[in-house]
Amino acid sequence: MNSIHNITNTPFNLADIHQIITTKQQIGLSDVVITKIKKCRKYLDDKTKTMSTPIYGINTGFGALYNVKISEENLQKLQENLVMSHACGIGDEVPKEIVKLMMLFKIKAFGYGNSGVQLATVQRLVDFYNNDITPVVYTQGSLGASGDLSPLAHLALPLIGKGEAYYKGNKISGEELLKIFSWEKINLQSKEGLALLNGTQFMAAYGIHCLIKAHKLSYLSDLIGTISLEGFDGRIEPFNALIHLARPHNGQLKTANRIQEFLQESELISQEKQHVQDPYSFRCMPQVHGASKDTIDFVTKTFLTEINSVTDNPNIFVDDDEIISGGNFHGQPLALGLDYLAIALSELGNISERRTYQLVSGHRHLPPFLVSNPGLNSGFMIPQYTAASIVSQNKQYATPASVDSIESSNGQEDHVSMGANAATKCKNVVDNLQTILAIELFTASQALSFSTAKSSPFLESLLQSYRSVVPLVKEDRILHNDIVNSTTFIETLEIDSKELFD
């Protein structure tokens, strides 16, 4: 039976989320969270009975219709209409693992007791999560400004028996889902529709998904880059700690130290070299990889702040007797972070492909294209083409989305973050980087096979495992299969979470 992670008001960190995901933990609501949700809902119900003035999102229309007051008997209909009318998503379906993160972060945000939702609504989201029910959400439709309105509307539809969801591998209607579990639909109360739709959980879920993979791909960049260094008969001096203590960027120090650790007891790195210097793509790994590490760390801090925050509107402050309409739903911090992350990861792919290029170019002791009898065999000529094409695509994806804006909602929403577009293209960069690194590993392992000296015990052990999945290339074969297998190898390679997130 899976363990249960109780949602509290203690902030999540990446290790928490990684643990919840990888061990498939179920979630529950702590007593503190339940009390806060109930207290806020009661306050809002009492306030609604006595207030005579309109309060945005509670007894008014939305967006440009903020001045239209809604009668008390229509408040539930107002909330359902809001959810249905905003479900305008289009494009590809959001991956199920990201939808689950959206639910997790929405539950976390509601637990602070500033959103006015019913406990039953939050508990139903918990039930969705624990039963592996993933609403069908679409990638296109959010401006990342008044929250991720359209994606979150699709996330909310099954709560009221609408929309679609995946359950046990089947796509079913929201109505059918309720019947399977003998659930009543959630009767949304005042503000609940807006609380469900306002928020940055689409951007945040994509960002956290990308960051968890980014930390791993940063580690793999160092690891695979070290194998390339060995295959290229590179020098150890550029990784001497003295150089990096003289320019002590954290990521640079970490990269150099990690490469030194990978190379411990390597015969190959210690042997006498015929060359004085290595190309930048080898020699400057600490500086380039390190800069990306520092970016990943910065963006991680931004996203951890976000997922441990309240991002709907208006916000309810029970103890202060205040209901305040503001802009915590605006995705600008995430949009900038996602663009910054995409650029940093694109650079890891850029320098990786350059090492691949050097390895196949016939330099040092290596045969052209890393194959016997070149000419008859093309060897590793075209995997480098593939890596180059993906690198160039990443450069296009790295064009910032956050510098764009467009007026919407009849001018009421006159500046938007475009963070949702930043989110989906950042994921494309992450997926592409994984493939680029898989091609480098495929190439570097082949290059290393031409050396008579041994690498470090750690790297030799890793390559032995790799060879059981991707054999040496002795003559031309269909290399697509090898690239796919290489990608699967690094995707499934387990790395200690302390190594990744500390």
N, C-alpha and C positions, 0 to 999 in steps of 0.2 A: 504494500500500500504506500502511495506517495505521501511524503511528509507535507505538513501544512505551514505555509508562511503567513502569519497574521499581519495584516496591514495595520501599521501604527502611524503616529506622526513623526517617528524617527526617519530621517532622510534615507532614501535609497542611495547606494553607490553601485558602480558598475559590477563589482564582484557579487553583490546581492542579486542583481538582475540576471547575471550570467548563471548563477547558481539556480535560480528559479527556473530558468529556461532549460538548462542542460539536464537537470534532475527531474524535470517535469513536475515541479511542486504544485500542489493546489494552494489556493489562497483563502484566507478568512478575514473577518473584520474583528479587530480588537475591541474590548469594552470601551476604551477611550474614544475610538473612532465612532462606534455606535452611539455613544452618548452625545458626541458633538453633532452628528448628523440629525439626531432626534431634536436636540435643543434648537438648532437653527431652523428646522422645519416648523416647529411649534411657534417660534418667534415670528416667522413669516406668515403663518396662518392667522395668528392673533393680530398682526399688523394689517393684514389685508382686510380684516373685518372692521377696523377702525379708521383707516386712512381715507381721506376724501380727495386728495390730490393724486394725479397720475404719477406712477413710478415706472420708469422705463423697463420694459421687458417683463413686468409683473402684471400690470393692467393696461398696457399700451401695445400698439403695433410695434413692428421692428424695422430697423434700418431707417430708411427715409419716411416710414410710416410711424415714427416715434411719437407724433402728436395725436394719433388716433387713440382715444380711450376706449377700452373694452369693458363691457358690463360683466359683473361677477358671474352670472350664469353661463357666460361664454368663455370663461378662462380656460377650462379644460379643452374645449374645442380649439381655442387659439393655439395651445401648445401642440396639439396633434397636427393642426394645419401647418404650423411652423416646420415640424419635422418632415412632413410629406412634401411640402413645397420646396424645401431646400435640398431634397434628395435628387440632385441634378448631375450626379457624377457620371463620368463617361471614361472611355479608354480601357486600359488593361485592369484586371482585378489586382488589388493589393495582395501581396503574398500573405498567406495565413499567419505566419509567424510574426509579421508586422501588425496585423489586425489584433492579435492577442496582446501585443505590447500596447496598442492603442487602448484596449479595454483595461489593462493593468494600470496604465497611467491615469485614465479617467477615474477609476476607482480610488486611486491614491489621492488625486486632487479633491474629490468629493469628501474624503475622510477628514479634511481640515475643518469642515463645518462652516464654510463661508458661501455655500452655493444654494442652500435652501431646498435640496432634493429630498424626496422621501427615502426612508431606509429601504423600503421595498424595491425601489428603483436600483439602488446600489447593490442590493443583495441579488437581484436578477442578473446584473452584470457579472457578479461573482459566480453565479450559477452557470452563466454562459462560459466563463473562463474555465471553470473546473470540469465542465462536461465537454470541453473542447468544441464548443459551438462558436464558429467564426462567421459573423455577418459578412455579406458580400459588400465590399467597399471598392471604389474605383479610384484610379490614380489621378485623374484629371477633374478639376472643378473647384479647387481651392485657390484663393488669392493670398492665403496666409496672412490675413489682416484681421477681420472680425472673427478670428479663430479659423479653424479648418471646417467651415460650415458644411459644405457638401459632403465630404468624407464622413464627418461625424453624424450627419443626418442618416446616412446609410448604415452606420454603426448602430444607431438608435432605432431604426425601423422595426426590427424584430421584437423590440420591447412592447410595441403596440400591435403586434401580429401582422406587420407589413414587411415588405422587402423580402430578401432572401438570406439564407445562411447555409454554411456547410456543417453537416453533422454526420459522423461516421463515413466520410468520403463522398457523401451525396449532397447535392445542392437542393435545398427544399425551401418552400415558402415560409414566411414568418407565421402564417396561420397554421400550417402543418406542424411547425416546430412546437407551437403552443399545445396542439393536440397530443403530440408524442409524450410530452412531459405533464400533461393535464394541468397546464398553467393557465391562469387568467391573464389577459393582457394587462399591462401596467396602465392605469388611468392617470395620465400625467396631470399634475396639479400646477398651480400658478408658478411660473418661472422655470419649471423643469425642462421644458423643451429647449429653452434658451440655454440653460445650464449644460444640457447634453451637447448642443451644437457649438456653443462658444468654447474655445479652448484650443490649445496647440498640439493636441495629442497625435495628430497625423504626422506633423513635422517632427515632433519629439520622438515618436516611435521609429520613424525612418532614421533619425539622427542617432539614437541609441543603438539600433541594429547596425548601422554603419560604423559606429565607434567601437563596438565590441569586436567587429571584424578588423577594423583599422589597427587596433592594438595588436592583434595577432599577425596581420600582414606586415606591420612594422617589424615585429620580431622575425618573421620569415624573410623579410628583406635583408636583415643582417645575416641570418643563417645562410640563405641561398647565395647572397653576395660573397660570403666567406668561402663557400664551395667554389664559386667562380674564381675568386682570388687564388685558391689552390690550383685550380685547373689551368690558370694563366701563369702559374709559377711566380706569383706576386711576392712583394716584399712586406715584411712585418713592421718596418720602422714607422710608417705613417700612423700606426695605432698605438705608439708609445704614449703613455699617460702624460709625459712632460709637455708634449705639444698641446694637448687638450686642456691641461690645467692652465696653460698660458692664454687660453681663450675659452673660459669655462662655461659655455652653454650646456645646460643640463643634458639635452638630447645628444649633443656631440660627445660628452663624457661617457654617457651610457652606451652609445653605439661602439665607441672605441674599446671600452672595457669588455663589452659582450663579445666582440670579434676576437679579442685576446683570449677570452675564456674558451671560445670555440676551437681555437688553434693550439690549446695546451697539448704538449707532447707530440706535435706534428713533426715528422721527419722532413716533410716537403718544405714547410715554411722556413726551416732552419738550414736547409742546404744552401751552398754558395750560389749566388745569382750572377748571371752574365750581363744584366742590365742594371742601370742606376736608378731608374724611376719607372713607375707604372702610370698608365693613363688615369685621368681624373676619376673615371667611373669606378675605379678600384681604390685609388689613393684617397679620394675625398668622400668615401662612404660615411665617415663620422660626421663630416660637415653637412652633407646633403641629407642623409637619413636622419641625422640629429635634428635638423631644422624641421623636418616633417614630424618627428616625435614631439617637439615642443609645441607645434601647432595642434597635434592630436590632444595633448594635455590641456591646452587652452580651451579647445572646443569641448572637451569632456567636462570641464568645470562649468561652462555655459549650460550644457544640457542637463547636468545634474541639478543645477539651480532650477532649471525649468520644470523638470519632472517632479520636483519636490515643492511645487508652488501651486497657487490657485490662479487659473487662467481664464475663468469664465467671467461673465458680466451680466448684471451688476453684482458687486460683492456685498455680502451681508455680514455685519459686525455686531453680533448679538450683545456683547458686553458693553459696547459703545452706543447701542441703540441707533445704528446708522446703516442705511442701504445706499451705497455709493456706486454710481455709474462711471466707469473709467475705461481704460484701454489695455488691461492685462492680457487680452487675447491677441494683441498685435505681435506678429511673428518676427519682427526685425532682428532680435538677438539670434534667433535660430537661423534665419536666412543668411545673415552674415557668417555665422559659424559654419553652416553647411557649405557655403561657397569656399570659405577658407580651407575646410577639410578636403573638399574636392581638389583644390589646387595642390595641397600638400601630398595627397595620395597620388595624384597625377604625376608629380615629380618622382615619387618612388618608382613608378612604372617607367618613367622616362630614363632614369639612370640604369634601371635593370636592363632595359632593351639595349642600351649602349654596351653593357658588359657582354650580353649575348652576341652583339655585333663583333666585338673584339675577339671573342672566342672562336667564331667561325671564319675569321679573316686570314687564317694561315700564319699568324704571328707566333713568336717564341718556338716551341718545339711542336706545335700543333699542325696537323695537316689541314689544308683548305676544306672547310665545311665538315670537319671532324669525322671523316669517313675514309676508309681504305679505298684505293682505286678511284679517286675523284675524277670526274668526267663521265665515266660509266655510271657512277653513283653521284647523285646530287647531294646526298647526305642532309645536313642541317641548313641548307641554303634557305629553304622556304619557311621553316618555323620562325626564322628571324624576320622575314617579310610579314608574317602574321602578327608577330609582336609589334613590329613597326606600325602596322595599320591600326592596331588597337591603341597604341600610344597616341597616335594622331587623333583618334576618336576621343580619347580622354582629354586631350588639349581642347577640343571643341566643347566637351561637357564642362570643362573647367571655366568657361566663360561665365562670369557671375550672373545669377538671376536677380540678386538683391539690389542691383543698380537700376532695375526696372520698376515701374509702378504704372497703374492705370486707374482712372476714376471709375467708381461703381456706386450702386445704390443711390442713383439720382444725385450724386455729389456729396452725400453724407459720408461715404467712405472714400475720401479723396486722396489717400495715400495708403498703398498696400505693400506688403513685404516681398511677395512672390516666393516666400519660403517653401511652399509646397513644391514648386518647380525645382527649387534648389535641392529639395529632399530627394525627389525621384531621380534626378540626374546624378546626385552624389552616390546613390546606390549603384547606378550604372558604372561609375568610376571604380567603386569598390569591387564589383564583380569583374570588371576588366583587369584591374590590378592583380587579382588572384590568378587570372589566366596568364598574364605577362610573367609573373613570378614562376608559374608552373612551366612555362617555356624556358625560362632561364635555368631552372633546376634540371630540366630535361637536357639542356645544352651543356651545363656545367658538369653534370655527372658523366656525360660522354667525354668531355675534355679531360677530366681527371683520370679517366681510364687509360690515357696515353702516358701517364707518369709511372715510373718504376718505383718511386718513393711512396711511402704511406702518408696519408694525412693523419689528423688526430684520431684517437680512438673514438671520440664522440661522433665525429663526422663520418668515419668509416662505418660505424654501427648504423647510423642513419641511412647511409647510402646502400648498405646491405638490405635494409628493409625496403628501400625504394626500388632496388633491382628486382625484388619479388613481384613488383607491380609493373615496372617499366624496364624491360631488358635492354641491354646494350644494342645499339644499331650497328650491325656488321655489313649490311647491304640495304639498299633502298626497300622500304616497305611503306604502308599507309600510315603516315605519322599523325594523322588526325586522332587515331585511337590512342596513341601514346600521349598526346597533349591532353586528351580527356582524362586518361588514367593518372597523369601527373597532377592535373587539377584536383581530382578526387583525393589523391594522396595528401596534398597539403591542406585541403579542406577538412579532412578527417584526422589530421595529425593532432594529437592531444598535447597541449602545452599547459604547464601548471599556471593556474590563474594568478598566483602571486608574481610570477614572471611577467605576466601580461599587464596587470593593473596596479602594481605597487609603484 
